[in-house]
């Protein structure tokens, strides 16, 4: 009986194993060709394994097990029926109709309004005033029983991806002389451009004009003018990059991933928006490849989508710089000697001080600010 082996696919030379996080099918299910079968977590990416053919599947590895690249985790019997015969739908029991509980009048017989009272004595003795009773102390409340430990804490193992993220974050702070400089940008011009041309942009390109494409272009322009931030340290050498592959951080359920948008200097705003949208969707769906995450020269991360006002982003090694974006808030600023309300965003650039001097980092951030506050600079390349 022909059976096809379902193996853990190769995902790069540096990945040798992973965790079979979950099965999307059960043992004995009939699967279709290209149907997602399982989710694999590695120390760098999360990916899905799919069926190479239709048939009945027999699982060979349990969810949560560590598996090697190339290991057989299931068998597909291709001679089995490609689809189960249609089954009559199971009768759905009608939901039990809860009887409305109306507050009925109490069946307890009320005391008679005109209860007969015993005849009063002819001469009632004057009642003695009741002696004041000392207040009775209230008993202390009963101690609350301690909740079982299982209800107060849960324990789970870190996923390989989360372990790798943790290692890289700690290494970035230990291995680099990281420093952060700050500035702010008036977002009025960019917001005005988006409001004015958004409808036409969507009609022509099928994608919305977002803020990120402006910042990607601004970063490319700033890197050209301050090339020190487009470099990295390799041992005792400095590697200068002459290309502009920009990483854009994406938050997923598994952790933060940084897909790289290639050759941003040659892409239009629409191309950048499409590339970011596609990469973000792949990252969140667990379908991103290792090659999509490698080779970036600079990273942009946007904590503003979660409401962050200010932060110090951590460098993504071996890069020497990262730009942090934050929430846009209206606040009073001085313009031309007058106080006006403007939509402002704090910007932060963290950099490796071993390679980048403060003057260069500050100049870089000023160039980003100028490009955002006057987007025409991006078109004129000034």
N, C-alpha and C positions, 0 to 999 in steps of 0.2 A: 504494500500500500504506500503510494508516494506521500512523503511528508516533507514539508519545507521547514528548515530550521530558522527560527527567529533569533538573531544574534544582536548583541549590544554593538552598535555601530561605532566606528572609529571617529574621533572628534578632534584630532590633532596629536602631534607627537608627544606633547607634554602631559596628555591625559591617558592614564592607564586603567583607571577604574572609576566607579561611581556608585551611587545608591539608587536602587530601583524604588523610587519614591512611591509610585502608585500604579496599579493596573487600571486601565479604562475598560477592560473586559473581564469576564469571569471564566473560570475553567469550564470548558465544554461549550462555550458560546460559538455561534457561527459568525465569522467575521468577513468583511468585504475587503477587496484589494485597496490598499492605501488608507485603510481605516487606522486611526491612532490606536495603538495598543497599550503603551506604557509611557511613563514619565521618568526620565533619568536625570538625577542631580549629580553634577561633578563639582570640583572645586573652582570651576570657572564659568560654566554655563549650565542651564537646564534645557534639555531637549526631549523630543518625543520619538519613540520608535513606532513604525507603521508596518502594516501587513503587506508582504510582497505578493500575496495571492489570496484568493477567497477560499474558505473552508472552515473546518471545525478546529478550534484552538485548544491545545493542552498546555497548561502553564507548567514550567519547570523551575521557577524561582518565585519566592514569596516576596510580597511588597515589604520594603524596608531592608532587604538584603543587600550586602555589598557585592557587586558583580564586576567582572573584568571585561575589558574591551574584547569583543569577539566571543564572549561566552554565550552559549545557547540558553535562552530564558523561556522559550516556548517552542512548540511544534504545531504546524498547521497541516491538518489532513485535507488535502485538496480534493479527495474523492467524496468527501462528505457533501451533503447538499449545500449549495452556495447560499441558500436562504431557507429558513424554516417555513413549513407550510403555514398558511394563514390560520390563525387561531381566532375562534370566536371571542369577542371581548368578554371578559369576565363581568358578570352582572354586578353592577355597583349598588350596594345596599343604600337604600334611601336614608339620608341622615335622620337620626332619631330627633323627632321634634320635641324639644324640651317644653314641658308644661310650664306655662307662665305661672309663677307663684304669686298670687295676689295676696296682699296683706288682708286676710279675713278678720272680721271682728272677733275678739277673743271670746271663746266659748265659756270662759269662767264667768260664773254668775256674779254680777257686781253686787256690792253690798247694797241693801235696800236703803233708798233715800230716807225713808221714814222708819228707821228701825226703832222698835219699842225700847225705851230705856226703863231701867228699874225705877220704881217710885222713889222719889227723894225722901229722905227722912224729914220728920217734922222740923227738927232743929239741927242743921248740919254744923258740925264742929268746924271752927276755922282751920283751914289747912295749914300745916306747918311748912314753912319754907324749906325746900329741899336743900340739904347740905351740898355745898359745891364739891363736886367730885374731881379729884386730880386727874389731869389728862393721862390717858393710858399711852405709854410709849409704843410706837409702831415697831413691829418686828423687822429686823433687817431683811432686805430682799434676798431671796434664795440665790446662791451663786449660780451663774450661767454655766452649764456644762461646756467643757472645751470641745470645739468642733474637731472632728477627725482630721488628721493631718492631710488626708487626700482632698479635703474640701478647701483647704487654705493654700495649698501649693500644688503645682504640677511640675513634672520634670520631663524634659525631652532633650534628645541629643541634638547638638548643633548640626545643621546640614553642612555638607562639604563646601557649598558656595558661601554660606555665612562664615564658616571657619576661614576660608580663603580671604574674604573681605576683611575680617578682623585682623588677619596676619598682615595684609597689605597696608591697612590703616596705621597699625602700630609701627610697621617698618618705615612708612613714609615719615613719621615723626622722629624716629630714631636715626634714620640714615640721612636726612636732609636738614639743613639749617633753615627751617621754614619760618617765614615772616609774612605778615599780612598788612596791606595798605588799603585805605578806604577813600571813597569819593561818593558823590551823588550825581544823579542825572535827572534833568527835567524831561519828562516823557511827553510833553505837550506836542512836540513836532511829530514824533512817531505816531502818536495816537491820532493826530490830525490827518496824517497820510493814510493811515488805515481806514479811518472813517470816510475819507473822501474817495478812495479807490477800491475799497473792499468788494463792493458789488461787482465792479468790472473785473477785478482780479479773479474772483471766484468763477465768473462766467467764462473767462478765458482759460483758466488753469485747472478748474475743478477742485481747488483747495483754497482754504482761507489763508490770508496774509496774517501771520502771527508776529509776535515780538521777537521770537528766537532767530528768525532769518536776519533781522536787522543786527542783532548782536553777533551772529556768526560773521556777517560781512564786516562789522566794526572790528572784531577781533582780527580778522585777516588783514585789514588795513593797518591796525596797530602793530601786528607782528612784522609787517613789512618795514615799518618805520623804526621798530625797536626789535631787531632780530635776536637779541640776547634771550628773549623769552621763547624763541623757537629753536631751542637747543637743549642738549642733555649731557650729563656726565656719564662717561663709560670708562671706569677705572681711572687712569690718570690722563684721559683725553676728553676733549670737548667735541661733541658731535653737533654740527650745525645743520639744521634741516632747511631745505629750500623748497619745501612743498607745504601744503596747508590742509592737512587731514585733521578736522576738528572733532573731538569727542563731545557728545551731548549726553549728560547724565539722565537716566530714566529710572524712576522708582517702580519696582515690581513687588509682587507678593514675596518673592524669594530674596529680595535685596536690591541694592543699587547696581545697575549695569550701565556701561558707558559705550554705546554703539558709536562708531566712528563714521563721520560723513566725509567722503573722499573728495579731494581737489575742490575745496570750497571756493577757491579763488576763481575757478572757471565756471562755477554754477550760478544760475540766475536765482533770484529770490524764490521763484516758484519751484525750481529744482531743489533748493534747500528745504523748503517746507515739505515737499513730497518725500524727500529722503528721510527727514526727521520723523514724519508720520509713519512711514513704512518701518523704519528701524524700531521705533517705540512700540509699534503693534507686535512686531516679531519678538521683542524682548518680553512683553507682557504675556504673549501666548506661549512662551517657552520654546520658540522655534528659531532663536537667533543662533548663528554659527560662531565658532571661535574666531574665525577670520574677520567677522564683523566688529570684534572688540579690540583688535590689535592694530598697532601702528599709528595711533594718534599722536599729534605733536603738542596739543593744547586741549584743555577741557573747559566746558561751560556747564555749570550746575545752577539750577533755578529753585531755590528754596522758597521763593515768593509764592509759588502755587499752593504752598501749605500755610502761607501767612507769615513766614519768617520776615522780621524787620531787619535783622543784621546777623551775620554769622562770619566765621573764619573757615572757609572751605579747606579741605586737606588735599594736597597735591596727589595726582595720580601718577606714580612712578612708571617709567623713568622720566616723565615730563617734568619741566621745572616751573610750570605755572598753571593756575586754574582761576577762572573768573566766576565769582558767585553773584547771582542776581537775587533780588529780594522783592518784597511786596511793594506795589505802587500805592502810595497814600497821598492824599491831598493835604498839604500843609503850607503855612505861610513862609514865603521866601522873599528876599529883597531883590527886586529887578528894577534897574534904572532909578535907584533911590527911593522906590516905593515898595510897600509890602503888598504882595499879591498872593493868591492861592494857586498853587500849581501841583500837578501830579508828579510826585518825586519818587525816585527809587535809589536806595543805597546800593553801591557797587563795592565789591571787595575782590582784591587780587592777592592770592597767596602765592609765594614764589620761593625758590630755593636760593637762599642768600649766598650759597657757595659759588653760584654761577651768575646770579643777577644782583646788581647793586640796587640800592634804594632809589637812586636817581632814575635808573632805567625802569623800575617797576612803577614808580609814580608817573613817569612820562607815558608809559604804556596805558595806564588807566585814564590819564587825561585824554589821550587820543581816542580811546573808546567813548569817553564822555562826550567829546566834541562831535564824533560821528553820530551819536544817538541824538544829541540836541540839534544837530543840523544834518539831516540825512542826505542832503544834496551833496555833501562831501563824499559820500560813498559812490555816487554816480560820477563825480568829477575826479575821484581818486586823489583827493587832497587832504 
